[in-house]
């Protein structure tokens, strides 16, 4: 076992840096490393199945981390991309590929299995590849993720339907036992993620024992995957659901930090196992057939995705990215082919060819995507997005994240007192406008810890987050609390709920958007209507004090809509009573 581990680590250490140096990504390096040390190469590793079983847990961890990044609200916003675009990609790709396979002489049951399996795309390849290119937040990245999520959901019923292709008949009854078992597993995962796991994480986090927290993080992933597998569901789907439920946890970043190293290592081993399992002998005896089949797979899926991307109005450049990110087969293809052979719907020889074609497509995708990013996409850009600015080093006490109207006023007041600050703004148009008036502001995304570090967050005293985007402000606070705990944080709250979310994150100060300006306008309105200035000032001060106290009191119940409505009504009645008492005085 030790010799196997040495071979795995050594091959990855040599191959991955080489492919990354040539701009081809790390996935291709892992695949080539697997081919080199596998049975068809140097023969340093022979038990491919055992390595594949262990390393497949890396895919499970990847889906858990994706779930942690995906808030339920964002998932609901993405529903159209997931169910419309994702369903269209799977349906059209499966139909086209099944037709091509049948034309090549494969019977319809086998053709349907091969076409459906090859229509799936690899989450384990696409997401790391897009992440390395910093494209996960692009339109192509978001739509690609939506398609992958739909495929993961669709994989379960697809595997369940494979035996029907072998039987050539429909079942005479619905397998309610299996349906109930799957439903119970989902309920257990959702219930545990909602009610059991957060208190456990809180208790472990309170002990400040890093190794114990890491153990619990791995246990959560393993248990949710195991529960899903017992019910016949995808292990990755179980881990993904748990991740989504924990995406609101205050320990989300600690979970990510603990699991990410294991996910990266095991995912690399998974790709090595894919390279080792490739039937190189079949490629040697039928090179033209393998090359033609892999080329047809890549061209067909890329063409379908390109058309769907254009219909979805992604734009030419984003549609090309979308199409070249998803043309490969999936890690689920191997599972589907194995299930089909066991059920008698596919011959072992056809499954071996399908597996080899899938592996070739997985190896070719990073190359095609890298070549496109280097030679095609730059020619299609009508306007090149500016690179993030290099920020000069220095000990600056204040960092202002967001330099719009609010940030500029804060900066001018600080400058009056001779206090230096570093201003970060992620809108390049705003940066250009401000610079024309002689103010130094740096273009970059302040939600990124590396940019905050470059801006001097490790030595700064105060961070002021005043972006318009509520999610971005919350992200800045979370990142700063995690990486720069010495920073005091003052944040701009867009509304009361945003203020409560910031209070959850223990900011040192918050100011509600438009609150104080509204109070000032209310005071001027009272004076304009004949109320004395002293009475107007006293009324506004009374309202401000009462509203601030109500905001703090409602913090503990703001997630309970019924209690919050009742509290708001009581606060309104109390405010009227206070005004009546003040008027009498």
N, C-alpha and C positions, 0 to 999 in steps of 0.2 A: 504493500500500500504506500509506503514511503517513497519507493522508486516511482510509482505512478504520480504521486503529488509533485515530485521533483520534475518529472517530464512535463506535467501540465504547466507548472509555474515557469519553467525554463522556456518552453515553447512560446508562451504568451509574452514573456519578457523580451524575447527576440523579435517576434513577428509584429506585435501591436505597434511598437514605436516606429517600425519601418513603414507600415501602411499609413500611419498618421502623418509621418514626415512627408509622404507623397500626396497628402490631402485626401486619402481614401477612407478615412475613419477607422475606428478600432474594431468594428464588427468583422470586416474582411480579414483583419489580422488574426482574430480568434479562429475564424473558419479555416484559414490556411494553416494555422498552427495545428488544428485538429487533423487535417489531411496529412500533415508531415509526420506526426507521431502516432497516427492510428494504424490499424491493421494493414491498410493499403499503402502506407508510407514506410517509416522506419520500424514500425511494429513495437514501439516502446510501451504502448498501452493496448491491451487486448480486450479487457472487460468494458466495452463501450456502454452496455446497458446499465451497469451499476452507476457509472458516472453520470449518465443521462438522467437517471431517477433522482439523484441527489441534486444535480445542477438545475433541474427543472424548477426547483424551489426558488431560483433566482427570478424566474418569470413571475412567480407568485408574489415575491417581494416587490417587484417592479409595479405590479398592479396595485398593491397596498399603498405604495408611495404616491402613485397617481391619484388614488382615492383621497389621500391626505391633502393633495393640492386642489381637489375639485370640491368646492362647496356645493351643498344641495341646491342652493339658489342658482348657481352657475349651471348646474346640470339641467335644471328646469329651463333655463334660458337657451340651452343647447339642444332642446328636444327636437326641433325641426331638423337640424343638421344630423342628429343621431338617427332618427327614425325615417326621414325622407331621403337624405343623401346617402346614409349608410345602407338602407334597404335597397335603393336603386343600384348602388355599386355591387352589392352581393348578388342581387337577382340577375342583372345584365351580365356580369362577369361569369357567373356560374352557367347561365344559359349558353353564352358564346363559347366558353371553353368546353362544355359538355358536347356541344355540337361539333366542334373541331376534333375532339377525341373520338367521337363516334365515326366521323368521316375517315379517321385513321384506322378503323377496323375494330374498335372496341365495342362490345355489346352495350346496350343502353344502361343497364344497371351499373356496370363498371364505369361507363362514361359519365354518368351522373355523379358518382362518388368522386372520381378524379376531377371533374369540372368544379364541383362544389368545394372540394378540398383546396384546389389551386386558386380558387376565387378569394379565399381568405388571405389576409396580409399579416405580416409579422409585427406584433406590438413590440417585441423585444429588439427588433432591428430599427423600426421606423422612429420610435420615440427617442432612443439615444442618438440616432443619426441627426434628427432635427434639433435635439438639444445641443449637440456639438456645434451645429451651424447657427445656434441662437435663433431658431425659427419656430419654436414651440408656440410663441404668442402671435405669430403671423397668421394671416387668413388660411394659408395652406396648412399650417400646423394645427390650428383649431379644427378645421374640417377633417384633416387626417385623423386626429384623435377621435372625433365623433364617429367616423367610419370604423375605426378599430374597436371602439366600444360596442357598436352594434354587432360587429362580427363576433366579439366575445360572448354577447348575449345570444346570438343566433347559433353558436357552436353547439350548445346543449341540445336543442331540439333536432339539429342536424344529425348528431351522433345517435340520438334515440330513433330516428327514422331509417337508419341504415339497414337494420334487419328486414324491413319491409321490402327493400329492393331485392333481397335474396329470396324472400318468400313469394314474391309476385302476387300477393293477396293482401287485403286489408285485414287487420285484426277484428274479431267479432265482438270485442269489448274494449273499453277504455281502461288502461292500466292505472286505475285510481290509486292503487297502493303506492306506485312510484310517484304519482303526482302529489299525493298527500305527504310522502316522505320528503320530497323536494320543498314543498311549501313549509313543512315544519322546520327544515334546515334553515330556510331563509328567515323564518320568524325567530329562530334561536339566535342567528347571527345579528339580526337587526335589534332584537331585544337586549342581547348582551352588549352590543356596541352602544346602545342608548342608555342602559341603566347600570350594567355591571362593570364595564371596563373603565369609565371615567373615575369612579371612586377608587378603584384599584390603582390606577395611574397616579391619582392624587396622593394616595397613601405611600406609594413607592417613591414618588417625587419628593415627598416630605422627608424621607429618610436621607436624601442626598447621597445615596449609594450608587455610583454610576454603573458598576458591573451588574447590580441587581436590576436597575432600570433597563439595561440592555437585554438582560435575560427575559424580563417581562415583555419587552417590545417584540422579541423574537417569538415568545410564547403566544402572543396575540395573533401574529401572522400564521403560526403553525396551527393553532386551534381552529381559527376560522376556515383555513384551507382544508383541514381534516374533516370538519363538520360538513362542508360542501361536498367533499369527495365521498363521504358515507352516503349521501343522498343521491349520488350519481351526477352531481353538478360539477362544473369547472372549479378547480381549486383557486384559480386566479379570480374568478367571479366572487367567491366567498371573501377573499382577502380584499378585493376592491370595495365591496360593500362595507366591510369593517373600516377601511380607510376613509370612505366618504363620511361615515358616522362620526369618526374621530377628527374630522377636518375642523370642527369648531372647538376642539379641546385646546386649553392653554398650553398643553405639553406637546402640541403638534410638531414644533420645530425640534424638540428633543427626540421625539420618535423618529423623525426624518434623519437626524444626525446619527442616531444609533444604528438604524437599519441600512442606510445608504452604503456603507462599506461592504456589508455582507451581500447586499443586492448586486453591487458591481462585480464582486469576485465570482459569485455563483452564476451570474448572467454570462460572464466571460467563459466559465467552464461549460455552460450550456451550449454556447456557440462552438466551443472546441469539440464537444460531443457530437454536434451536428456535422462538423467537418470529418470526424472520425467515422461516422456512420455512413457517409457517402460511399456508394459502391463504385470505386474507381475502376474495378475490373470491367463492369458494364460500360463505363465510359470509354474504356480502351477498345472494347469490341464493337461498340455502336456509337462512335464519336459523332457522326453526322446526324443520327437520329436524336441524340441527346441535345446537341447544339440547336437543331431545328426546333425541337419541342420547347426548350428553354426560351429561345428567341421568340417563338410564337406566343408563349405565355406572357413574356414581358411586353411585347408589342400590343397584344390584345387588351390586357388590363390597363396599360398606360393610355391607350387610345380611348377606352371607355371612361376612365377617370378624367382625361382631358376634356372630353365632351361634357361630362357631368359638371366639371369645374366651371366651364364656360357658361353652362345653363344656370349655375348658381351665382353667376356674375362675380367670379373671383378675380377676373382680369387675366391677361395672357400670361404674365410672369408667374403669378400665384397658381394658375391652373397647371402650368408645366411643372412647378414644384410639387403640387398635389399629385399629379399623375406619375411622376418619377419617384415619389416617396412610397407608393403603394403597389408597384407591379409584381413584387415577389410573392412567393407562397408563404405559408405561416408555419410556426412550430406546431399548431393544431392540425396541420395537414398530415403530419406523421401519425398522430393519434387516430385521425379519421381513417387513414389508409389501413392501419393495423386493425381497427374495429371492423372494417369492411372485409378484410381477409378472413378474420375469425368468423364473421357471419356468412361467408360464402358469396358475398356480392362482388368480390374483386379477387382476381388471381394473385398469387404471390409475385409472379413475374411482372405483372402490370403495376403492382404496388411498389416493387423495387425501382422500376423506371420512374414512377411518379415521385418517389422519394428523392431520387437522384436529380430529377428536373427541378424539384422544389429547392434542393440544396444549391444547385447552380444558380437559380434565380436569386436566392438569398445572398450569394456571394457577389453576383453581378450588380445588384441594386446600389450598394454604396459607391461603386465605381461610376455608374451612370449618373447618380445624383451629384457626385463631386465634379464630374466633367461638365454637367449642366450648370452648376453654380459658378464654375470658373469661366466657361466660354459662352454659354447661352444667355443666362439671366442678365449679366451685365450689359449685353447688347439690347435688351428689351426695356431697360429702365429709362424712362424719360427724365427722371430726376433722381439722382443718387442721394440717398439719405446720408446726412453727415455723420461722421464717426464721433463717438463720445470724446469730449475734450480731455486732454491731459491736465491734471490739476497740480500746480506747483506745491511742493511740500512746504510745510510751515505750521507753527502752533497757532491756530486760529481758534478762539474760544467758542464761536457760535457757528452753527451750520443751519442755513435756511433752505428747506426742501420745498420748492415751489416759489417762483419769483413772478407771480402775477400781481394783481392789484394789492392783495393783502401782504404778500411778501415784500413788495417794494416799499410800502409804508413802514413796515417793521425795520427794514434795512436803513431807510433814511433816518429814522429816530435813533437807531444804534450808531449810525455814523456821526450824528450830532454829539453823541457822548464819547466819541473816539473809540468805539468798540469795533474791532475788526470782525468780519464774518465771511463765510464762503457760501455763495448762493448757487443752488443746483436747480435746473429746470429741464424737464424732459420734452418740452415743446420747442422744436428748433425755430419755428416762426417767432415765438415769444422771445427766444434768446437773441435773434437778430434785431428785433425791435428795441430791446433794452440796451443792447450794445451800441446801437446808433446814438444813444443819449449818454454814452460814456461810462456806463456802469458795468463792472466786471461780473459776469454770470457764466456758469459753466454748463454745457449741455451734457445731460446724462440722466439715467434712471435712478433716482435716489432710493428705490426699493431694493437695490442690489447692494449686498454688504461690501463687495469689493470696491464699489464706487464711494460708499460712505467712508471706508477705510482710507481710500486715496484722498478724500476731502479732509482727513485729519480727525475722524471720529474717535480714534483711540486716545487722543490727547485733548479733545474739545470738552467744554463744560456743559453746553446747552445745545439741543437740537430742536428746531422749530419746524413742525410739519404743517404746511398750509396749502397743500394741493387741493384741487377741486374734486378729485376722485376719492370717494370715501374708502374704497377698498385699498387704494394705494397708501392712504394715510395709516390705516390699520396695519398694513404690511410693513411700513417704515417703523412703526412703533414696535412691532413684534421682532423685527430684525435687530433693531437697536437694543432692545431689552436683552436679546440673546447674545449678541456679539459685543456690545459696548455698554455694559451694565452701569458704568460710572456716569453716563450721560443723563442729565435732566431733560425731560421732554415736555414741550408745550405744543398742543395740537389744536387744529381748527376742526370743529365739529359742524357738519352740515345740517344736522337736525337732532332732535332729542334722542332718537335711537342710536345715532352715531355717537352722541355724547356718552350714552350708557355703555356702548361697546368700548369706547376709549377708557371709561372708568374701570371696566373689566380688566383692562391691560395696565392699570395703575400708572397712568400718565401723571406727571407732576403738575400739570395745569392744562385746562382746555377753555376755549372760547367758542361759543356757538355763533355760527354764521348769521349775520344780520341782527343778532339779538340786541346788541348795544346801540346800533344805528336805529333800530326800531324804537327803542326806549327814548332816544333823543328826539326822534320825529314825533313820538307821542307827547313828549313834554312841550315841544313847540306848538303842536296842535291845540293842547289845552290853553296855552297862553294866547294863541290866536282867537280862541273862542271866549276869551274874557276871564279865564281863571288866573289868579295872581301867580307870579312866577314862583314864589315860595311854596304855595299850595301845589302847583304842578310838579315842582322838584320833589316835594315830600311824597306825593302820590306815586310818582315813577320809582322813587327809591323803595317805597313799600312794596310795590309790585315786583321789582327786581329781587329784593330780599326773599319774598315769599316764593317766587318762581324758582330761584336757585335752591332753596331748601326743598321744594317739591321735587326738583330734579334728583337731588341726593336721596330723598326718601323713596322715590319710585325705582331706584336702581336695583333694589333687591327683588322686585316683582315685574320688571319690564318685559320678561319673556312670557308672563301669564297675561294674556290679553284681557280676560275677564276682570282680574284684580286691578289691572292697569286702568281700565275704563272706570271702574268704581273709585279708584284713588283720584283720578283726574276730576271726576264729578265732585268728590268731597273737597278737593283743593279749591275748585271754583267757588263752591259755597262758602268755604272758609275765607277766601279772598274778599268776597262780597261783605262778609261780616266785619272783616278788618277795615274795609273802606267806610262802612257805616259807623264803626266806632271812631275812626279818625275824623270823619265829618262832624260827629257830635262834639269831639274835643275842640 
